[in-house]
């Protein structure tokens, strides 16, 4: 009997993406993006806005305050940075 050695590579998971507005770009190669989600209230079921700030890596420092950007989840780059800039949607 011959044993087959199959190398199974773990597929790259689909990374989360978010669209938000840049609220700060004062750090070196880092932007702060505010993401607003519209979710139903757990008890009253009314749609409410929940906002969250993400620290994202901006390698070329192209994003400015007020830009609408798309960010993608990535490996931890620093204590707070877990996202990277994918594209600038609107200046």
Z-matrix of the N, CA and C atoms (Angstrom, degrees):
N
C 1 1.450
C 2 1.531 1 108.85
N 3 1.298 2 115.59 1 133.03
C 4 1.457 3 119.61 2 178.17
C 5 1.532 4 108.94 3 -104.49
N 6 1.301 5 114.77 4 133.54
C 7 1.457 6 119.61 5 179.71
C 8 1.522 7 109.58 6 -91.68
N 9 1.300 8 115.61 7 133.57
C 10 1.449 9 120.20 8 178.09
C 11 1.529 10 108.58 9 -89.53
N 12 1.298 11 115.41 10 129.52
C 13 1.463 12 118.90 11 176.40
C 14 1.519 13 107.64 12 -101.23
N 15 1.284 14 114.50 13 104.49
C 16 1.456 15 119.13 14 179.84
C 17 1.520 16 108.46 15 -102.44
N 18 1.298 17 115.01 16 131.40
C 19 1.455 18 119.60 17 176.35
C 20 1.514 19 107.82 18 -99.96
N 21 1.295 20 115.07 19 110.11
C 22 1.456 21 119.09 20 179.07
C 23 1.513 22 108.09 21 -97.35
N 24 1.305 23 115.00 22 122.89
C 25 1.456 24 119.43 23 177.33
C 26 1.517 25 108.63 24 -93.26
N 27 1.305 26 114.92 25 135.66
C 28 1.449 27 120.06 26 -179.93
C 29 1.532 28 108.48 27 -70.47
N 30 1.322 29 118.24 28 125.58
C 31 1.459 30 119.42 29 -177.17
C 32 1.527 31 110.82 30 -68.71
N 33 1.326 32 115.19 31 144.41
C 34 1.456 33 120.81 32 177.59
C 35 1.525 34 108.26 33 -68.41
N 36 1.306 35 116.77 34 124.91
C 37 1.455 36 120.97 35 -178.66
C 38 1.518 37 111.35 36 -68.22
N 39 1.296 38 115.96 37 157.27
C 40 1.453 39 120.59 38 177.17
C 41 1.518 40 107.43 39 -75.70
N 42 1.319 41 116.01 40 123.60
C 43 1.454 42 120.49 41 -177.18
C 44 1.513 43 110.77 42 -87.77
N 45 1.320 44 115.51 43 144.17
C 46 1.465 45 120.63 44 179.95
C 47 1.522 46 110.24 45 -69.24
N 48 1.304 47 116.33 46 144.49
C 49 1.466 48 121.32 47 174.18
C 50 1.519 49 107.94 48 -125.92
N 51 1.309 50 115.31 49 148.88
C 52 1.457 51 121.64 50 178.90
C 53 1.526 52 108.59 51 -136.38
N 54 1.322 53 116.82 52 150.20
C 55 1.459 54 122.36 53 174.46
C 56 1.520 55 106.65 54 -115.66
N 57 1.331 56 115.39 55 126.83
C 58 1.456 57 119.55 56 -177.81
C 59 1.513 58 111.50 57 -151.43
N 60 1.328 59 115.56 58 -174.44
C 61 1.456 60 122.77 59 -177.49
C 62 1.524 61 108.75 60 -112.75
N 63 1.335 62 115.93 61 135.43
C 64 1.456 63 120.93 62 179.03
C 65 1.532 64 108.22 63 -73.12
N 66 1.339 65 116.67 64 125.50
C 67 1.460 66 120.96 65 179.27
C 68 1.525 67 111.51 66 -108.21
N 69 1.345 68 117.69 67 -15.74
C 70 1.464 69 120.34 68 178.22
C 71 1.521 70 109.53 69 -156.01
N 72 1.349 71 115.36 70 141.30
C 73 1.464 72 120.72 71 173.77
C 74 1.528 73 110.38 72 -138.14
N 75 1.318 74 116.84 73 29.18
C 76 1.458 75 121.87 74 -175.30
C 77 1.522 76 113.36 75 -78.26
N 78 1.321 77 118.04 76 -17.30
C 79 1.461 78 120.67 77 179.40
C 80 1.524 79 110.48 78 -85.74
N 81 1.306 80 115.80 79 160.64
C 82 1.455 81 120.89 80 179.63
C 83 1.525 82 110.18 81 -77.04
N 84 1.335 83 116.74 82 119.08
C 85 1.471 84 124.48 83 178.78
C 86 1.527 85 113.63 84 59.43
N 87 1.331 86 117.06 85 24.55
C 88 1.459 87 121.33 86 179.80
C 89 1.517 88 109.28 87 -135.93
N 90 1.338 89 115.56 88 138.02
C 91 1.460 90 120.78 89 173.55
C 92 1.522 91 108.38 90 -124.40
N 93 1.322 92 115.76 91 154.61
C 94 1.456 93 121.23 92 174.80
C 95 1.519 94 106.55 93 -109.32
N 96 1.333 95 115.67 94 123.01
C 97 1.462 96 121.97 95 -176.17
C 98 1.523 97 108.79 96 -114.03
N 99 1.344 98 116.24 97 128.34
C 100 1.453 99 120.41 98 176.41
C 101 1.521 100 109.21 99 -96.90
N 102 1.329 101 114.63 100 123.26
C 103 1.463 102 122.26 101 -178.50
C 104 1.526 103 107.78 102 -109.00
N 105 1.332 104 116.75 103 129.28
C 106 1.462 105 121.68 104 -179.94
C 107 1.525 106 108.51 105 -113.68
N 108 1.329 107 115.30 106 122.18
C 109 1.469 108 120.87 107 179.05
C 110 1.523 109 108.93 108 -112.52
N 111 1.317 110 115.98 109 138.56
C 112 1.462 111 121.18 110 175.91
C 113 1.522 112 107.84 111 -99.75
N 114 1.331 113 116.51 112 111.20
C 115 1.465 114 121.93 113 -175.75
C 116 1.526 115 109.49 114 -129.01
N 117 1.331 116 117.72 115 151.19
C 118 1.462 117 119.33 116 176.97
C 119 1.535 118 111.36 117 -74.55
N 120 1.323 119 115.36 118 141.20
C 121 1.458 120 120.51 119 176.34
C 122 1.526 121 108.63 120 -63.12
N 123 1.345 122 118.77 121 137.84
C 124 1.470 123 120.01 122 -174.80
C 125 1.530 124 114.72 123 -62.16
N 126 1.323 125 118.85 124 -29.99
C 127 1.460 126 121.15 125 -178.28
C 128 1.522 127 111.81 126 -101.66
N 129 1.346 128 116.23 127 -48.13
C 130 1.458 129 120.27 128 -171.24
C 131 1.524 130 113.87 129 -91.78
N 132 1.327 131 118.00 130 -11.08
C 133 1.473 132 124.38 131 176.13
C 134 1.526 133 114.20 132 64.59
N 135 1.321 134 117.90 133 10.02
C 136 1.449 135 120.69 134 175.12
C 137 1.531 136 108.41 135 -79.22
N 138 1.322 137 117.45 136 143.53
C 139 1.462 138 121.28 137 179.64
C 140 1.523 139 109.04 138 -73.55
N 141 1.330 140 116.14 139 123.73
C 142 1.458 141 121.63 140 178.12
C 143 1.522 142 108.92 141 -124.65
N 144 1.327 143 116.13 142 157.11
C 145 1.459 144 121.01 143 178.97
C 146 1.522 145 109.34 144 -95.52
N 147 1.340 146 115.41 145 130.54
C 148 1.458 147 121.14 146 174.03
C 149 1.517 148 107.23 147 -117.44
N 150 1.322 149 116.72 148 129.30
C 151 1.458 150 119.28 149 -179.97
C 152 1.520 151 110.04 150 -113.48
N 153 1.318 152 115.20 151 149.82
C 154 1.454 153 121.90 152 179.41
C 155 1.517 154 107.84 153 -145.82
N 156 1.333 155 115.94 154 143.05
C 157 1.458 156 120.62 155 179.32
C 158 1.523 157 109.52 156 -102.94
N 159 1.320 158 115.22 157 135.53
C 160 1.461 159 121.99 158 177.81
C 161 1.523 160 109.16 159 -119.73
N 162 1.320 161 116.31 160 139.45
C 163 1.460 162 121.62 161 172.68
C 164 1.518 163 107.11 162 -92.31
N 165 1.328 164 117.03 163 125.30
C 166 1.460 165 121.33 164 -175.36
C 167 1.523 166 110.67 165 -126.52
N 168 1.325 167 115.77 166 147.76
C 169 1.459 168 122.74 167 179.73
C 170 1.526 169 109.67 168 -83.26
N 171 1.335 170 116.18 169 126.01
C 172 1.460 171 123.06 170 178.61
C 173 1.528 172 106.95 171 -123.03
N 174 1.324 173 116.08 172 91.59
C 175 1.466 174 122.08 173 -171.71
C 176 1.525 175 113.23 174 -57.80
N 177 1.329 176 117.64 175 -44.49
C 178 1.461 177 120.98 176 -175.35
C 179 1.525 178 113.44 177 -96.10
N 180 1.309 179 117.32 178 2.64
C 181 1.464 180 123.78 179 -179.67
C 182 1.530 181 111.37 180 52.77
N 183 1.338 182 115.74 181 50.82
C 184 1.463 183 121.14 182 -177.11
C 185 1.523 184 113.42 183 -94.63
N 186 1.323 185 118.50 184 -23.85
C 187 1.462 186 121.44 185 -176.11
C 188 1.522 187 110.96 186 -80.31
N 189 1.316 188 115.75 187 140.75
C 190 1.460 189 122.51 188 178.26
C 191 1.523 190 109.84 189 -117.74
N 192 1.319 191 116.12 190 164.87
C 193 1.464 192 121.03 191 179.12
C 194 1.525 193 109.24 192 -61.83
N 195 1.330 194 116.48 193 132.51
C 196 1.461 195 121.60 194 179.97
C 197 1.515 196 113.79 195 97.90
N 198 1.334 197 118.33 196 -12.76
C 199 1.467 198 121.53 197 179.10
C 200 1.522 199 110.35 198 -71.62
N 201 1.320 200 116.36 199 143.89
C 202 1.456 201 122.07 200 170.97
C 203 1.521 202 107.14 201 -92.14
N 204 1.341 203 116.32 202 124.40
C 205 1.460 204 120.88 203 -173.45
C 206 1.523 205 110.73 204 -131.14
N 207 1.342 206 114.54 205 159.87
C 208 1.464 207 121.49 206 172.95
C 209 1.520 208 106.86 207 -109.85
N 210 1.348 209 116.61 208 129.80
C 211 1.459 210 121.41 209 178.00
C 212 1.517 211 109.35 210 -120.07
N 213 1.343 212 115.61 211 155.51
C 214 1.465 213 121.50 212 -177.28
C 215 1.526 214 108.90 213 -129.22
N 216 1.317 215 115.23 214 144.34
C 217 1.455 216 121.92 215 178.09
C 218 1.528 217 109.82 216 -65.88
N 219 1.336 218 116.79 217 143.05
C 220 1.452 219 121.12 218 179.53
C 221 1.524 220 109.08 219 -147.89
N 222 1.312 221 116.24 220 -178.41
C 223 1.464 222 119.92 221 178.43
C 224 1.530 223 109.14 222 -67.85
N 225 1.319 224 118.30 223 160.19
C 226 1.457 225 119.35 224 178.64
C 227 1.524 226 111.76 225 -61.90
N 228 1.322 227 116.64 226 125.17
C 229 1.455 228 122.16 227 -179.96
C 230 1.520 229 112.12 228 -101.56
N 231 1.330 230 117.20 229 -23.77
C 232 1.454 231 122.25 230 175.99
C 233 1.527 232 106.94 231 -158.51
N 234 1.321 233 115.76 232 -166.13
C 235 1.467 234 119.21 233 -178.32
C 236 1.527 235 112.01 234 -60.08
N 237 1.332 236 117.56 235 -38.60
C 238 1.464 237 121.05 236 -176.56
C 239 1.523 238 114.60 237 -113.90
N 240 1.337 239 118.05 238 -19.65
C 241 1.469 240 120.32 239 -174.50
C 242 1.521 241 111.88 240 -83.72
N 243 1.338 242 115.93 241 118.88
C 244 1.465 243 122.65 242 175.24
C 245 1.523 244 111.32 243 -132.06
N 246 1.324 245 118.08 244 12.97
C 247 1.461 246 123.52 245 -177.29
C 248 1.515 247 109.55 246 -132.31
N 249 1.335 248 115.70 247 158.02
C 250 1.459 249 120.89 248 177.19
C 251 1.521 250 109.26 249 -134.09
N 252 1.324 251 115.73 250 150.05
C 253 1.456 252 121.54 251 178.93
C 254 1.529 253 109.93 252 -74.20
N 255 1.345 254 116.26 253 128.54
C 256 1.456 255 120.87 254 178.88
C 257 1.530 256 109.33 255 -98.96
N 258 1.336 257 116.90 256 -51.68
C 259 1.462 258 120.08 257 -178.94
C 260 1.517 259 109.72 258 -156.71
N 261 1.326 260 114.23 259 156.11
C 262 1.460 261 120.89 260 172.48
C 263 1.519 262 107.22 261 -97.56
N 264 1.310 263 116.28 262 117.70
C 265 1.464 264 120.99 263 -175.11
C 266 1.531 265 110.51 264 -81.69
N 267 1.338 266 116.84 265 -45.45
C 268 1.452 267 120.55 266 -176.74
C 269 1.527 268 110.12 267 -145.70
N 270 1.317 269 116.81 268 133.58
C 271 1.476 270 121.01 269 177.11
C 272 1.498 271 110.32 270 -83.60
